[in-house]
């Protein structure tokens, strides 16, 4: 586990996720600035191309299909596969999960428009989605990209790369402490879903919930 028991006003370096989890955003908004790892190789079965939302009966994964490559591929070279009509299918899944959520109508079209533009590269899609989520959260953070891959970071930069993963239970990292809120389905709160769940359910209260979720 990476030691990130730090006070606010620190710089973190992290990988770029697709519609990131609440664990990811609680970390981001508790930082002073963000460095996105733009020179790593793509890692399969990670949050780089997937997120999780809450449907009527279960947690639903949304996985962005990418064009396969046998060799290691730089993250910024990974292309999205549009050979199947997955956008329509995914958006129907999102609508079924959140159309009746209190704030769906305020945000939904923005996300749909970004998907409909069909960015060529996964990185570009993720970056645009991250940017609009931070805008909705009213979070203004300096964001820069790495110029080369560094194995280790020093000088006050906290390395959070690969810290947040669907393969790692958020309880292990210990910095994210979920604050429950009313979700669209179910009686039991489901923690650490995609930011979509929080925005659609709580709207302008989302930032406050995320701030309370970070263990200082």
C-alpha positions in Angstrom: 0.0 0.0 0.0 1.3 3.5 -0.9 1.6 5.8 2.1 -0.7 8.7 1.2 -1.7 9.9 4.7 -1.0 13.5 3.8 -2.7 16.8 4.4 -4.2 18.7 1.6 -2.2 20.9 -0.7 0.0 18.2 -2.2 0.8 17.1 -5.8 -0.1 13.6 -6.9 0.8 11.7 -10.0 -1.9 9.2 -11.1 -3.2 7.3 -14.1 -6.1 8.5 -16.1 -9.4 6.6 -15.7 -12.7 6.3 -17.6 -15.5 8.1 -15.6 -13.5 7.5 -12.5 -14.6 6.0 -9.2 -15.5 8.1 -6.1 -12.2 6.8 -4.5 -10.3 8.5 -7.4 -12.2 11.7 -7.1 -11.9 12.0 -3.3 -8.1 11.7 -3.8 -8.1 14.3 -6.6 -10.1 17.0 -4.9 -8.0 16.7 -1.8 -4.8 17.6 -3.7 -3.3 20.8 -4.8 -2.4 19.7 -8.3 -2.5 16.6 -10.5 0.1 15.1 -12.8 -1.5 12.5 -15.2 0.7 9.6 -16.2 0.8 10.0 -20.0 3.8 7.8 -20.7 2.9 4.5 -19.2 1.9 1.4 -21.2 -1.8 0.5 -21.3 -2.8 -2.0 -18.6 -5.7 -4.3 -19.3 -8.6 -4.9 -16.8 -8.0 -1.6 -15.1 -10.1 1.5 -14.6 -8.5 3.0 -17.7 -11.3 1.7 -19.8 -14.0 0.7 -17.4 -16.3 2.0 -14.7 -19.2 0.7 -12.6 -22.7 2.0 -12.2 -25.7 0.8 -10.2 -28.6 -0.7 -12.2 -32.0 -1.9 -11.0 -30.8 -5.4 -10.2 -27.0 -5.3 -9.9 -23.8 -3.3 -10.4 -23.2 -2.8 -14.1 -19.8 -2.5 -15.7 -19.3 -0.2 -18.7 -16.1 -1.3 -20.5 -14.8 0.7 -23.4 -13.6 -1.7 -26.2 -10.2 -1.0 -27.5 -8.3 -2.1 -30.5 -6.1 -5.1 -29.6 -2.3 -5.0 -29.9 0.0 -7.9 -29.1 2.9 -5.7 -28.0 3.0 -3.2 -25.1 1.2 -0.1 -26.2 1.7 3.5 -24.9 -1.5 4.7 -23.2 -1.9 7.6 -25.5 -1.8 5.3 -28.6 -4.7 3.1 -27.5 -7.5 3.4 -30.0 -11.2 2.8 -29.2 -12.9 0.1 -31.1 -16.1 1.3 -32.7 -16.7 -1.8 -34.8 -19.7 -2.6 -32.6 -22.6 -0.2 -31.7 -21.6 -0.2 -28.0 -22.4 3.5 -27.4 -26.1 3.0 -28.0 -26.1 -0.1 -25.7 -24.1 1.6 -23.0 -26.3 4.7 -23.1 -29.4 2.6 -22.8 -27.8 1.0 -19.7 -27.1 4.5 -18.2 -30.6 5.7 -18.9 -32.2 2.6 -17.4 -30.1 3.2 -14.3 -30.4 6.9 -13.8 -33.1 8.5 -16.0 -35.3 8.9 -12.8 -32.4 10.2 -10.7 -32.8 13.8 -9.5 -30.0 15.3 -11.5 -29.9 13.1 -14.6 -31.4 15.8 -16.8 -28.8 18.4 -15.8 -25.8 16.4 -16.8 -26.7 13.5 -19.1 -26.6 15.3 -22.4 -23.0 16.5 -21.7 -21.8 12.9 -21.2 -23.8 11.6 -24.2 -22.3 14.4 -26.5 -18.8 13.4 -25.6 -19.4 9.8 -26.3 -21.2 10.6 -29.6 -18.1 12.5 -30.8 -16.4 9.1 -31.0 -12.8 10.2 -30.0 -10.2 8.0 -31.7 -8.1 7.6 -28.7 -9.0 6.3 -25.2 -6.8 8.9 -23.6 -8.7 11.8 -25.3 -12.1 10.4 -24.3 -11.0 9.9 -20.6 -9.4 13.4 -20.4 -12.5 15.1 -21.8 -14.7 13.2 -19.4 -12.5 14.0 -16.4 -12.4 17.7 -17.3 -16.2 18.0 -17.5 -16.6 16.1 -14.2 -14.3 18.5 -12.5 -16.3 21.3 -14.0 -19.5 19.9 -12.6 -17.9 19.5 -9.2 -16.7 23.1 -9.4 -13.1 21.9 -8.7 -10.3 23.9 -10.3 -7.0 22.0 -10.2 -3.8 22.5 -12.2 -3.4 19.4 -14.4 -0.2 18.6 -16.2 1.0 15.5 -18.0 4.2 13.6 -17.5 6.9 14.3 -20.1 8.5 10.8 -19.7 7.9 7.7 -17.6 9.6 7.9 -14.2 9.8 4.8 -12.1 9.9 6.7 -8.8 8.9 10.2 -7.7 10.5 12.4 -5.0 10.4 16.0 -4.0 6.9 16.0 -2.5 5.1 14.4 -5.4 3.0 11.5 -4.2 2.9 8.5 -6.5 -0.6 7.2 -6.8 -0.2 5.3 -10.1 -2.0 2.0 -10.1 -3.1 2.6 -6.5 -6.8 2.6 -7.5 -7.8 -0.5 -9.4 -10.9 -2.8 -9.7 -8.6 -5.5 -8.5 -7.9 -3.7 -5.2 -10.6 -3.3 -2.6 -10.8 0.4 -1.6 -10.7 -0.6 2.0 -7.1 -1.7 1.6 -5.9 1.8 0.6 -7.7 3.2 3.6 -7.8 6.9 2.5 -11.3 6.6 1.0 -14.1 6.4 3.6 -17.5 6.3 1.8 -20.1 8.7 2.8 -23.5 7.2 2.0 -26.2 9.1 0.0 -29.5 8.1 -1.5 -29.0 6.1 -4.6 -31.5 5.4 -7.4 -31.9 1.7 -6.6 -31.7 -0.5 -3.6 -31.9 0.0 0.2 -28.3 -0.8 0.9 -25.7 1.8 -0.1 -23.2 0.7 -2.7 -19.9 2.5 -2.3 -17.2 3.6 -4.8 -19.2 3.5 -8.0 -18.5 5.8 -11.0 -18.7 9.5 -10.5 -21.9 9.2 -12.7 -23.7 7.7 -9.8 -22.9 10.6 -7.4 -23.5 13.4 -9.9 -26.9 12.0 -11.1 -28.1 11.3 -7.6 -26.7 14.3 -5.6 -25.9 17.0 -8.1 -24.3 20.1 -6.5 -23.8 18.3 -3.2 -21.3 15.9 -4.8 -18.2 17.9 -4.0 -19.1 18.1 -0.3 -19.7 14.3 -0.2 -16.4 13.6 -1.9 -14.5 15.9 0.5 -16.0 14.1 3.5 -15.0 10.8 2.0 -11.3 11.5 2.1 -9.5 10.4 5.3 -6.9 13.1 6.1 
